[in-house]
């Protein structure tokens, strides 16, 4: 989908769902990584993450468009346009927009963690970085820590 098609799609959804025109610019912003879209308060433009369309499909992308249009129309009307405002929550529910964009890629997995155990109480600790065992002690019994080595652990 190109910029012109996106602009027409946003204008169409705005008229069909909100019965109000969208009179500003809607563009794809490939620099967006963790969000589906953005609404700019000063210019009233909308930015959209092209990965949402590529990875999650058209249905999810339309939900993101509805979400951003809720910000747009509520702000222009002078109503509560922020996520925490009741006006926003109510309108988002009415138009069946997405509250959150689903994850675009899987979470990072830490492969290797340093494993330590306490000599006294055998409490186990995992750390991303190696620690100085002469300086740090067990948080439960103040016993000395012993390095067991690296261990592969999947973290979600």
N, C-alpha and C positions, 0 to 999 in steps of 0.2 A: 504494500500500500504506500502511495506517495503522499506528499504534503497536501496536494489539492484534494485528493480523495478523503484524506483525514478531515480536512476543513469542512467538506460537504457532509461527511458522516456526523460530525459534531453538531453542525447546524440542523441536520435532519432529526437527530435524537432530541435536540433542544426543543424543536417545534412539536415533535410527536409526543414526547413524554411530559415536558414542562409547559407546553403551549406558549412559549416565549422565545423570541429570536436570540441567537447567539451572534453578536455583532463584532467580535474581536477575533484574534488570531489563535489558531490551534496548530501546534507543530510537534514533530517527533524530536526528542532530545536523547541521542544515544549516550550521553554522559550520565544519565540517571541509572543507578545500579540497584538501589534498595527500595525504590518507591515506584508506584505505577504511574503517577502523574503529579503535577503541581499546578496550583492556581496562584497567579501573581496579583496581589492586591492593588498595586499602583497602575499597572498597564491593563489588567483584566485578561491577560493572555493565558492560555493553557499549554502546558508541556506534557507530553506523554512518552513513556518508556516504550520503545519499539519491541523490546524483548517480551513484554506482556502479550502482545499480539502473536509473536512468533512462537513462543514457548507454551502459553496457556490457551490461546485460541480467541476467536472473535467474541464468544459469549462473555468471557471474563473481561476482555478489553472494553466491551460495551458497559459492563458494570463499573469499570474504572472511569469511563467517560461520564456516566451518570453521577458518580461520586464528585468529580471535579465540577460538573455543572451545578451541583447542589451548592458548592462553595460560591460559584460564580453568581448564580441568581439570588441567593440569600444576601450576599455582600452588596449587590447592586440595589436590593430592596431595603437595605439598612437593618436587616435582621441578623440574628446570631449565626455566623457562618463558620465558626470554629468547631472542631470535632467534639468538644465537650458541651456545646450549646444544645439545648433541647430542640430549638427550631431545626438545626442541622440533622439531628438524630431522627426527628419525626419525618422530615422531607425525604431523607435517605431511605427510610423504611417504605414510604409511600411509592417512591419511584423504583424500588427494588435495586438500589445501587449497592456496590460492595463496600463494606465497612473497612476491610483490610485487603490489600493485594496478597494473594497467595505467594509463597516463596518461589522465586524464580530458579534458584539452584539449591542443591543440597548443602546442608551446613558443613562447615569444615570439620575434619576429623583429626584430632591430635593423635599421631601414631605412637610416639614414644614419650613416656613420662618417667621421671626419676622416682623410684620407690624407696621409701625409708620406713624403718620400724623402730619402736622404742624398746630398749633392752629390758625395762621393768614391766610395763603393762602390755607390751606387744601391739600397741596401737599402730596402724599402718597409715602412712601419709604418701600422697602422690603430688609431685610438683613438676611444673613445666621446666623450671630452671633448677639447676643444682644449688643446694644451700650449704653453708658452712656448718658442719655438725658440731664444731667446738663452740660456736656462738649461739646456736638455736637448740632448744630443748623441747621435750614432749609437752604439749599443751594440757594434758590430763594429769600427769604425775611428776612433771619436771625432770624425767629421766633422760638419759643420753640417747641420741638418735644414731642409728646405724644405716649406712647406705647399702641397699640391696642390689642396686644397678638399675638399668633401664627396663621398662616393661611396655609392651604394646597394649594399649587400651583404646577402645572405640568410644568416643564421647559424642553424644548427640546434642 
